[in-house]
Amino acid sequence: MNDLQPRAAQASDAKGTLYLQFRIADQRFALDVHEVIEVLPRRPLKPIAQAPSWVAGILAHRGALVPVVDLSALSFGQAAAQRTSTRLVLVRYRGDLQLGLILEQATETLRCRPEEFQPYGLDNGDAAYLGPVRQDAQGLVQRIAVDDLLTDAVRELLFADERGAPAPGMPT
């Protein structure tokens, strides 16, 4: 019976990791589904004054206030299109925090091994969340690193500290 456990692990590794695919304009991107909490239809949000334009607002969801980022606006400076396939995806951010992402055409998944994503040779320090790329029959798909989405200043604006006090710069 011990012999079956390693084979089961090998079979799981052979299948690869599941990713949620989405698009920004005509470019494909992917999020590891282990980072995804829930995929929702797009919902009305409460805007946040003085936040960067790509911070779409705050979502009240299941008793929690969740900051939401428009990934299209963050990446390319243009807000996500209002489509039926545009989703509000709740993700785990830096361990125990929740962050909402507005993602266009977030309706398909991709299964592959993480090592199939390869570095593309560009130091994109201003967009550290843009991870390695993978080529397939449809072209290139780029992995997004959720934990690297926000700068320190924006993280302080959007998330309160552990004591429940407002983050610096947030109204009391």
Rosetta blueprint (number, residue, H / E / L):
1 M L
2 N L
3 D L
4 L H
5 Q H
6 P H
7 R H
8 A H
9 A H
10 Q H
11 A H
12 S H
13 D H
14 A H
15 K H
16 G L
17 T E
18 L E
19 Y E
20 L E
21 Q E
22 F E
23 R E
24 I E
25 A L
26 D L
27 Q E
28 R E
29 F E
30 A E
31 L E
32 D E
33 V H
34 H H
35 E H
36 V E
37 I E
38 E E
39 V E
40 L E
41 P E
42 R L
43 R L
44 P L
45 L L
46 K E
47 P L
48 I L
49 A L
50 Q L
51 A L
52 P L
53 S L
54 W L
55 V E
56 A E
57 G E
58 I E
59 L E
60 A E
61 H E
62 R L
63 G L
64 A E
65 L E
66 V E
67 P E
68 V E
69 V E
70 D E
71 L H
72 S H
73 A H
74 L H
75 S H
76 F H
77 G L
78 Q L
79 A L
80 A L
81 A L
82 Q L
83 R L
84 T L
85 S L
86 T L
87 R E
88 L E
89 V E
90 L E
91 V E
92 R E
93 Y E
94 R L
95 G L
96 D L
97 L E
98 Q E
99 L E
100 G E
101 L E
102 I E
103 L E
104 E E
105 Q E
106 A E
107 T E
108 E E
109 T E
110 L E
111 R E
112 C E
113 R L
114 P H
115 E H
116 E H
117 F L
118 Q E
119 P L
120 Y L
121 G L
122 L L
123 D L
124 N L
125 G H
126 D H
127 A H
128 A L
129 Y L
130 L E
131 G E
132 P E
133 V E
134 R E
135 Q E
136 D E
137 A L
138 Q L
139 G E
140 L E
141 V E
142 Q E
143 R E
144 I E
145 A L
146 V H
147 D H
148 D H
149 L L
150 L L
151 T L
152 D H
153 A H
154 V H
155 R H
156 E H
157 L H
158 L H
159 F L
160 A L
161 D L
162 E L
163 R L
164 G L
165 A L
166 P L
167 A L
168 P L
169 G L
170 M L
171 P L
172 T L
